[in-house]
Structure formats: C-alpha cells, structure tokens
Amino acid sequence: MTKHALERIRLGDLLMREQSRPNTDMVVNIILKRPELFSDLWSFMLDNNGIISRRAAWAADLCTEIDPGFLNGRLEALIEHLPSFSSDGLKRHGLRILTRETLPESRFGVLADTCFKWLEAPSESIAVKVYCMEILMEIALALPEISRELRDIIEIQMEEASPGFRSMGRKVLKQLN
C-alpha cells in the first residue's frame, strides 16, 4: 500500500471518529499543515457517500474559508456535483462555499435550477434556502430575467418563514428592487 493510500485511510478514519467541532478543527489543521491532503478531503465530499461526505464537506468548507486557494480548479466540480447532493449537510456546506466565490456564468443554468428547486422545496432546511437565495441573487444581478421568479418565490414564503429566511429574503428583495 502506498504512503498516499495510508494517509487517505487515516483521513477517512479521522472524519469518521465523531461529528464535533473539535474533531473537524483537527482535520482542518491537518489539511492546513499538509495541503496535499485536501484533494482526498474533496474526494470524500464529492463522493456523496453518507456520513463521511457530510463531515468532509464541513472540513472542506472551513478549509476553503481560511484559504480560498484550495478551490483553485475545483469550483466546476462542486457545481457539477451539487444537484446530486442528498443530505442537508452536503447541500449547506456546498452552497456556503459557493457564496464566497465568483460564480462562473457558464454554470448559472445548473446553479439556478438547483437553487430554485431547493428554495421551493418545503422539506429543505432554512440554511439551504438562505444560501440558495444568496446565490440566486448573484445570478439575478447578472441575469435580470430571473429576478421576477426569485422575488415571487421569496414573497410567497416570507409570511410563514423563520427569522433567518425573512432576514435574507428582505436583503435579496431590496437588492433586486
């Protein structure tokens, strides 16, 4: 077994140890010291494979927040995999990563479709919906033709929404007007 294969197994074992902020911070600190391991963390996340993918997404989100350079050459893959993400954690962290980046216009279609679908879904978490609104607002500023649909969806949900949804909804509506 190669050294790299052993390191990948160890990283996977660390991710599976427990879901906690201290454990996630430990993984992040290892990645920051050994940036070549970020590729393995990213692979675990994009595999969309249950617990390990959700935990890898949390660590990848924190790593890319600290050092956006980790996303170099990886943004397209995240956008491509986003529609297949099934868990709330993967969706939330994937979307959060995207809110910090300049979104490629060539991928607006896939992003808008995914975000509109999740924004309208009653079963999606507030966090997923809030990040979807933020991404859709950025797209709408470049493609005003989607503004009306975004505005309508937000207004329909505002009355019965949580404070977090209403706060982002007001911000998006103000920006679109």
Secondary structure, DSSP 8 states (H G I E B T S, - for coil): --HHHHHHHHHHHHHHH--SHHHHHHHHHHHHHSGGGHHHHHHHHHTT-HHHHHHHHHHHHHHHHH-GGGGTTTHHHHHHHGGG--SHHHHHHHHHHHHTS---GGGHHHHHHHHHHHHH-TTS-HHHHHHHHHHHHHHHHH-GGGHHHHHHHHHHHHTT--HHHHHHHHHHHHHH-
